[in-house]
Amino acid sequence: MDRAAAFAALEAHRVEIASRRTVDFFAEDPQRFAHFSVRLDDLLYDYSKNRLTRATLGHLFDLARAARLEERREALFSGEKINNTEARPALHMALRNFSGAAVRVDGADVMPAVEAERAKVAAFARAVREGAIRGARGEAFTDVVNIGIGGSDLGPAMAARALSPFASPELTAHFVSNVDGADIADTLAGLDPARTLFIVSSKTFTTQETMANAASARAWIAQALGEAAVADHFAAVSTKLDKVAAFGIRPDRVFGFWDWVGGRYSMWSAIGLSLAIAIGPEHFEDFLRGGHDVDEHFRSAPLSHNIPVLMGLIGVWHRNIWGFAAQAVIPYDQRLARFPAYLQQLDMESNGKGVLRDGASSPRATGPIVFGEPGTNSQHAFFQLLHQGTEVVPVDFLIAAEPTEADDKHHVLLFANCIAQSEAFLRGRSEKEVREILRAQGLNSAQIDELAPHKVFSGDRPSSTLLYRQLTPRALGRIVALYEHKVFVQSVIWDINPFDQWGVELGKELCSRLAPLVADASADLSGLDGSTGGLIAARRALLPG
């Protein structure tokens, strides 16, 4: 069976089950939860509340085989140049490899270099935390500011917030990414230059936003402590040693990674230095080991019990067969507040493409629009649309069985809210049920007729739940790696390259051309389109003088 035939079979199957409700599947199979959930140690993936059957899964597995998923998975782990537009492997899994096995790129084992860099990061993090590395005036650091953007910011910032209970009370991690000067100004406003360490994270040391912020940070240190203090207050994660040296950062404070590590997968590398300092190298290793747990699971588990495979295929079922354009990710954990934003880059920058690996246009929709906020806040924001809106949006719920440094009574209420929402999406509420409720409340027939349509919930809004014992570093590593591999599974089904991001480049190029025109009030705006030229001119008119 080829890919087109597999998709056609799924379309036909959808028609067969379209009139059936998911609650009916539960009624027919009292063991549905057991049959439609998978465990990885203390992590549980429950997908039983999605409208699918064993026959659906069979068709999805046929699609996976038609797309050669298992073969492409092996190519990924074997170091083949799976990133075909940049002729590179995508081997971020090597960064969290603890198997003792070699990982080869162009025939050479990269693990000795990976382990050496991992040890260097751990040693530096430990020295900063213990006060062995200090500022120019001999004071221990109390604040670490990571300056980066995209993958050099979203991952570490998300993880540092998520794992804050494991952080040192003597150190506070900050993250600056936006070229908007308010970002770095607001961050620096409360800091002591003598006790602040900056980490500039940019592989090329030319990223526009990062280098603008780094220059401001450098000027702040030089003004407060003197030019000579710069070397004591900066470290870098980069491969451009000459540019780093010109900035004033010592070679022993430069950490590197490799071309086969994509930006949005780089948190596992030295890009995670700020996280390693925040939570300590031992906890950072636990985070890496969590990712490795999932790598082993993804590579070895059969398709029917493989969590990333199931996540990816169910996402394809929703995106392509049912036409659901969005995906909500709702962590019931305030410390995972930045997780949906992190996933937006991971998913939408990876699979937000309309071109196949061979350059042809995609015949079908690809990556979904990903959004989310923590529960229960999201319930009081956009859940109205999720429950009763005209668009169906599948939901991923994330919830821990027990809290990390939080009140147990609060967590009972939090957990109850999470499962109540997933039950509401599943069951809905029929007009008959609504009328009975309103009648019991004493409303008359006219009032009931008026109100009933507004209180009906269609139900059959699909959701999946990731349940884990506690949000530890290892648990977070597992969760992140699950979504990484889910994105890869979907890229294979859609036959696109998830490891490049050419769509990011055009705006950068145009910004470089437009910035001088914005800066120079006398610059000629002819040749620009009417709107772009008009906006620059309007800005000039609004400026004083």
N, C-alpha and C positions, 0 to 999 in steps of 0.2 A: 504493500500500500504506500502511495506517495503522500506528500504533505497535503496537497489539494484534496485528495480523496478522503483523508482523515478528517479534514475540516468539514467536508461535505457530510460525512457520517455523523459528526457532532451536530451539525445543523438539523439533520433529520431526527436525531435523537431528541434534541430540544423540543421539536414539534410534538413528539410522542409524550413527553412528560410535562408540557407547558400547562396543562389543565390541572395538574396535581399539585398539592401543597406540601411543603416540607413537614408540617405537623402530621400529615397523613403517613409520611415515611416513618416517623417516630412511632405512630400507632401500629404500623405493620411490623416493625422490628423493635421490640422492647430493648434489644441490646445495641441499638443504633449508635449510642455514644461510644461504646467499646469498639464497635466495628469501624467507626469513622473518627478515630483519634489515634495519635501515635505519641509514644514517650521516648525521650532521650534523657536517661537518668531522672532527675527531678523536674525536668521540663516536659510539659504536656502541650501538644497541639491538637485542639478540638476543632474539627471542621464539619461536625455533624449538622450544624444549623444552616448549611448551604444547600440549595435545591439541586441535589445530585444523588445518584444511586450507584450501586456497584457497576451497573452497565455504563453509566457516565464515566466512571473511573477507567473502565476497560477501553472506552473510546479515547480517553485522554492519554492513556499509556500507549495506545496505537499511534497517536499523534507524536508522542515523544520518540517512539522508535522510528517513525517515518522521518522525523527531523534528525535522527542519529544522535539523540541526546547523550546516550552512554558513551558513544565514540567521541563526541565533542567534549564531554566531561574529562575523559582520559587525556585528550589533547591539551586541555587546560592545565591539568596537574603535571603533565609530562614536559611542560616548558616549550611546547610548540608556539610558533609566532601567531597566536590566535588573534591578536590585534593586527589584522591584516593591513589596515591603512597606514599604520606606523611601523610595520614590520617588527613587532615586539611581542614577546610573551606577556602574559598577565599572571605573575606568580607571587602576588601578595601573600598567598598561603605559606610561602617559604619563611616569611617574617615571623610566623607563629608556629613553625614546625618544631616539634619536640620528639619526633619519632626516632631520631638518630639516623634516618635514611638520607641519602644524598638527594639534592634537588639540582637538576642540571639545566644550565642555559648555554646553548651553543657548545655542549659537551663538557663544560666545566661545572663542578660542584660549587654552588654559591653559598652553601651553608657555613663554611668557615668564616667568610666575610660577614654573613648575617649575624652569626653568633658573636663575632668580635665587636660589631657595631652595637649589638644588644647589650653586651657587657660594658661598653663605653658609656652608653646611655645610663645604665644602672649605676655605674660608679659616679658619674656626674650628678645624677639625681640624689644619690645618697649623700654626697659631699655637700650639696646645697642644703639638704634637709638637716644635716648634722652640724652645719655651720663651718665646715672645713673650707668651703669656698665662700668668700665674703666680698663685700663691696670695697670701693677704693679707700674708705675711711676705716676699714676694719670691722664694720658692723655686719651682723648676720642679715641675710635677706629675709624680709617678711612678706614680700609681694613678688610674684612672677607674672610677667605680662607676655603672652604669646601674641605675636604680630604675624598674621597670615590672612588668607582668604580662601574660600572654597574648601577643598579637602584639607588644607593646612589650618583650617579654623573650625569648620562645622563638627568634625569628628571629635577632636580633643575637647572643644568647648562643651559638646553634648555629654561626653563621658565624664568630664570633670564635675559637671553638675550632677549627673546621675550617681556618681560614686562619692559624693561629698561626705557621707558619713565615714569614709575610709581615709579622708584627707588629714593632713597634719594641722593641728589648731594654730601652729606658729606661722603657717604659710597660707597665703591666699592667692589663688590663680585668677588671672584676668585674661580676657580675650578681646583683641582689637582687630577688626577686619574691614569695616566700611571706610572708604576714602573720605566720606563726610567727616570733616574735622571735629565735629561734635563727639564722635566715637572716642577718639584718643584723648580729647580734651576732658571729657567727663571721666574717663578712666584715670587719668593722671591727677585729677583735681584733689583726690584724697590720699595720694601716695607720697612717701618720703623718698626723694631721689637716692639718698645714701643707702636705702634698704630695698631698692627695686632692681630686679634682674629682668632683662628683656631677652626674649628668644625670637629671632627673626626667621620665619619659616617660608622659604621660597627656593625651589630647586634651582632656578636660573638666576636668582637674586636680581631679577629685572621686573617682577610682577608689579604693575603700576601702583595698585592700591597699597600693597604691602610695603613697597619701597618709600612711598610718600609718608606712610605712618612711621616707618623706621627712621626716616630722616627727622621727623618731628620729635620722636623719642630721643634720638641722638642729640639733637639740639637742646632738649630739656636737661639731659644729663650733663652735657658740656657746660651749659650755662650755670647749673647749680654746683657742679663738682669740679669743673675744669676739663679741658680736652683730654688730658691724660687718663681720666677716669673711665672713658668710654670702654676701653679694653676690659675693665673689671666688671662692667655692668651689662655686657652683651654676650650672647651666644647665638649661633646660627645653625639652621638645618638647611644645607644647600650643597650643591655639587660644584659650584663656581668659586674655587678657592681664591682666585685673583680678585674677584669683585668683593668677596668677604673681607679679604685683607685690606683692600682699599677703603673699606668702610671703617676699619679699625678693630676688627675682631681677631683675636689670637687663633692660630691654627689648632691649638688643643681644645678650643671651644667650638669647633665646627664639626657637625655631625652630618652624615650623608645617607643617601639611599640610591636606588638604582632605576634605570629607565624602565624596567619591567614592573615597577610599582606605580600604578596610576594614582593621580591626586586624591580621588575620592576613596581610595583603598589604602591610603598612606598612614592612617592613624596607627597601624600596627608597627610602623617603622620609627625612625628617629623623630618623625613629625609628632609622635606621641610623647616627646620629651617633657613638655609641660604637664601632661597627665602623669607621667612617671614621677615627676617632682611632687606633684600635688598629692598623689595617693601612695607614693613609695614604690621602689622597684619590685618588691615582693608582690604587692597587689597588682602592679602592672604586668608581671609575669603571669599571675592568675588570669588576668584579662586575656592575654595572649593564648593561654592554655584553653580558655573557653572557646576561642576561635578555632583552635586546633581540634577540639572535640567535635565540632561541627564539620570540619574538613574531613575527618575520618568517617563520620556518619554519612556525609553526602557522597563520598567516594565509594563506600562499601555497601550501604543499605540498599535492598531491592527497591524498585520504584514505588511499590505499593506501601512501603513503610519508611519512605525517605521524606523527611519533613520539608526540606527546600524544594524537592521535586513536586510534592503535593501543593505547597504554597504557590509555586509558579504555574502549575497546570490549572489550578482552580482560578488563578488570576486570568489566565488565557480564556478559560470557560466563560468568565464574566465579561471580559473585554471584547472578545471576538464573537462569541456565540449569542450572548444576551445583549451586547451593545452597551454595557455599563462603562461610562467614560472616566469615572473617578474612583479613587480608593481612599477611604478614610482610615487613619491609624490613630487609635485612641489609647494611650497609655494611662492606666489608672495608677499613676505615680507622679506626683508633682516634680520629683527630681528628674523624670524623663521628659520634661517640658520641651527640650530641644530635640528630642528624638524624631518627631515628624519632620522638622526642618532638615535634619541630617538625612532622612530617607528621601526627601525631595531631591536632593542632589544625587544620592546613590541611584535612585530609580529613574528620575526624569532626565538627568544628564546622561545616563547610560543607555536607556531605551527610548528616549525621546527623539526618534529618527524615522524618516520616511524613505530611507534608502537601504536596500539589501546589501549584503556583503559583496556582491558582485557589481554593485553600482546601479542596479535596476530599481525602479520605484516599488515600494512595498504594495502588495495587492490588498492589504488589510490594515486595520488600525494596530498601532503598537502601544507604547507605554501609556499608562493611565495618568491622570492628574492626581497627585498624591497630596493630601492635606491632613491636618489633625491638630489637636490640642489635648492637654490632659483632661481626663474625667476627674471630677464632676463638672468642671468649668464648662467644658464643651457641651454638656447637656443643656446648659442655660444660654448657649450661643447658637450653634447651627444644627443641633439635633432635631429641631422642628422640621427642617428640610429632609433630614434623613428618615424621619418617621412618616411624614405626610406629603413630602414634595413630589413633584412630577417626575423627577429623576431618581432612579434607584442607585444607591451608592453602597457597595459592599464595605464592610467594616472589619478591621482587625482590632481586637481588644487585647491589651497586655496587662496582666495583673499578677502580683506576688501573693503567695499564700500567707506570708507573714511580713510585717513591715520591717524596715531597717531604721532604727532610731526614730520611731514614731509611735504614737499612742495606739494601743491595741483596740480600744473602743472606736477610735476614728477609723481604724482599718476594717473593722467589721462592717461599718456603714459604707465605706468605700467599696469593699468587695461586693456587698449586697447591691449597691448601685450598678456596678459593672455587669453582674449576671442578670440583674433586672432589665437593663437596657437590651442585652442580647436576647432575652426571652421576649421582650416587647417587639423587637424587630422580627422575631420568628413568628409569634402568634398573631400580633395585631389585635384588633378588636372589631368584631362584626357589627353591622347596624342592628341586628337583633339583640346582641349583648348590650349595645349602647342604649337602646330603647328600654330594656329591662332595668338598667341602672337608673335612667332618668325617671322611669315610672316609680321605682322604689324611693326616689328622692321627693316624690309628691308632685311632679310636674304634670300639667294636663296635656291632652293630646296635641293641641296646637303648639304648645311650647316644645314638646318632644319633636314634632315634625320640623320645627325651626332649628333646633339645636343638633339633632341627631347626625346630619351629614358632616358637621364640623368635628365630631368626636369619633368618627370611624377611622380606624387604622387598618390599612390593607394587609399588613404583615408580609411574610415571605420576603423580607429584606435580609439578604444574606450576611452572615458574620462568621468569623473564626476567632478563636481565643487561644492566646499563648499564656499558659499558667506555669509559674515557676515558684520554687520555695521562697526565695528571697533575692532581692536585687544586689547580688554580690558582684565583684569584678569578674569572676568566672561566668556568672549568669549573663552579665551584659555582653561579654565576649561571644557567648553562644548566640544571643539574640542578634547581634550585629552580623555575625557570619551567616546566620540563617537567611537574613534578608539579602546579603551579598549574593549568596548562591541562588536564591529565588530569582533575583534579577538576571543572573546568568542563564538559568533554565528558560526564562521567557525570551531572552535574546536568541537562544538556539531555536526555539519554536518559531520565532518571527524571522530568523535568518538575518539578523543584524549584528553589527559589531558594537558591543556595549562598552568598549574600552577606549574609544576616542571621544572627542567632544568638539568637533569642528564648528558647531553652532555657537560656541562661546567666542570664537576668534573674530568674527566680523565686527561685532560691536567694539572690541578692543582696537581694531585697525581704524575704524571710523573715529573713535575717541582721540587717537593720536593725531589724526588730521584736523579735528575740530578744536582741540584744546587751545592751539595758538590763536585761532580766530575768536575764541571766547575771551582769552586773556588780553588781546590787543584791540582796544576800542576803535582803532583806525583801520583795522584789517578789512580788506575787500570781501564782501559776502556774495559777490556775483558767482554764479556757477553752482550755488547750493540750491536745493529744492526750496520751494516757497515757504513751506512750514519751518524747515530747519533754519533758513536765513531769517525768517520772521521772528522766530523765538530768540535768536541771538540778538537781533536788533531790539526786540522788546525788553530783553534783559538790560541792554545798554541804556535804554531810556529810563529804566527804574533805578539805576545806580546814581548815587549823589555825584554832583559836579559834572 
